[in-house]
């Protein structure tokens, strides 16, 4: 990974390499709890394909993996550090405070337990010392606004505090306090910061979306306090990512959506499977996306006699036996793929090349009548 080349006006643009040009590439690592270990597989795939990135933007768990990568920690070392972490290293119940304060307690778990674990695995650096420019977001509770640590005026914070604030789920961990303000998980406001990535002068954004997609697997919800909180966070993430894709997914965005819904938010047992899913999906997407095809070095994949390029469309189908004609699909689809006049909805684009892959139609269909393919 190489640092960006600043232009005279302070911005960054196309990078010149060995007499050629390559697009300025920004990697966006989204949130998703332990599903974020798929980001390790993403880093593996980028190395395999020979793709360099010029900046990393992380949200929540993406801020942890992004900070480690930006600090120059080798991928194998990142994986071993994460694999050695147990659930108890992150979560220790606030029993005493809960007993003494009841509903007035600030969190279910001790934030110091999480921060101490982060301190053990993160490089002891500040933002200006990192090998690759790195940014992560947090939500300021007093104003509801987003801050991006690492930007001018917001880069004097220790890396461990920045990552903690980006990962601190509301009600689960205590907020991070700084200069009279309280900061919590950046995914509450922006789970996949495409808009911010583009302000960095990105010609290409490689975006890793780990929000739970019901199209891939129905979430395992249990009617309990923590399960309800976690499922609420997942729904918020999915809706926010949906809107971000509607607004900012274009030809400059290579969207990678690893199929990791099988892993729950804090499932520490499927690390290898999640990493592999991130690696495989990243290679699949980046070897077929028009914006990255010229960046990819030739790769020989065992078992394939020739390169395979998936066609970049989403197949859309409606089960007429289930459709009730409510019109939700037409309401939420930003690409006019549905026509909901009359008693049943119909598909206008069976092979939708414009689909932003936000899964909004399937998520909002009350009878599960919509199925999406080639994802």
Secondary structure, DSSP 8 states (H G I E B T S, - for coil): -----B-TTS-B--EEETTEEE--EEEEE---GGGGGHHHHHHHHHHHHT---SEEEE-THHHHHHHHHHTT--HHHHHHHHHT--HHHH--B-HHHHHHHGGG-S-SB-HHHHHHHHHHHS-S-BGGG-SSEEEEEEEETTT--EEEETSTTS--SBHHHHHHHHH--BTTB--EEETTEEEEEGGGT-SS-HHHHHHTT-SEEEEE-----TTT------SSHHHHHHHHHHHHHHHHHHHHHHHH-STTEEEE----TTS-TT--S-HHHHHHHHHHHHHHHHTT-TTTTTT------TT-SS-----S-EEEEE-TTT-----HHHHH-TT--EE--SSS-EES-SEETT-----HHHHH-TT--EEEE--
